[in-house]
Amino acid sequence: ARAARGRSGAADPAPETRRSAGTADLSEVYLATCVYAVYDPITRRCTFANAGHLPPVLVEEGEDALLLDVPPGMPLGVGGEPFEEIEVELPDGALLALYTDGLVESRDHPLDEGLQAFRTALSGADRPLEDACDHVLSALDTSHGEDDIALLMARVHGLPKDAVGDWNLAPEARSVARARELAREQLTDWGLQELVDTTELLVSELVTNALRHGHGEIRLRLLLDRSLVCEVWDADLAQPRRRRARDTDEGGRGLQLVGLLSEGWGSRRTPRGKTVWFELGLPDGESPAADPTEALLSLF
């Protein structure tokens, strides 16, 4: 993905924040619009939710840019209303653009005109992402200075079958050992022996958490791309929380360990529960892999 930004805008186009008119007391009241997208490179489908933001734009090869019909919902901060999700299948190589209204609206250019100019600038954008961002910013009037401008563009690509490991695990204690075994075998097949110890340890922690705090069948998925991503799915909606375990506690350090050893981790909701994931960088032949033993000792 590539991001471009205007004068003081954040590179992430969502959320976009405005202060609401009037305050009930000394505290400031803010509303924020937000568009949220999760792309699954296996199913090649993207899930969108929108909180009062402008719709994403999709550009398929050889087609005109299309405003996606994502129900806008209420801005964040209003409260009380659920957000509707939609799924859109994205073909390989499709371009997805997210942006703030500062890019397409000003006093001199109504929103409809700005959106049309944006779509025109994006159509036929079969150039590298950096060049596509530059082309859009040069084609539109971005010098009005009325609002911050942010533009995020991504070209999506699905993963081939041999870059994915996907297994269902029964909700029982022996599935922890089975998950470690599956991870070890898959990484060995991919020639990633350097990551085996760390991946086994973190997979074990996430599957154990799914057994203790979740319910229903557990799903383990490994994705190999520019990094290694591990996902553990369960049927519980409660999101995981990191907590600081006391020295005398026997457990409670799982997510601390995930944070120490991974390059990033997080959690997202699914239609039937949640997915907790972590990411590991691929070996480069120079930097040594993280030592899980040292990480474990550092927690005590």
RAJO-V563841 format. One record per run of one state. SS is the DSSP state (H for helix, E for strand, - for the rest). FROM is the first residue (numbers start at 1). LEN is the number of residues. If there is no record, write none. Layout:
SS	FROM	LEN
SS	FROM	LEN
//
This chain:
-	1	1
E	2	4
-	6	10
E	16	4
-	20	10
E	30	11
-	41	4
E	45	8
-	53	4
E	57	3
-	60	6
E	66	2
-	68	8
E	76	1
-	77	8
E	85	5
-	90	5
E	95	5
-	100	1
H	101	3
-	104	7
H	111	12
-	123	6
H	129	11
-	140	10
E	150	6
-	156	5
H	161	3
E	164	6
-	170	4
H	174	16
-	190	3
H	193	21
-	214	4
E	218	7
-	225	2
E	227	8
-	235	19
H	254	8
-	262	2
E	264	7
-	271	2
E	273	9
-	282	10
H	292	7
-	299	2
//
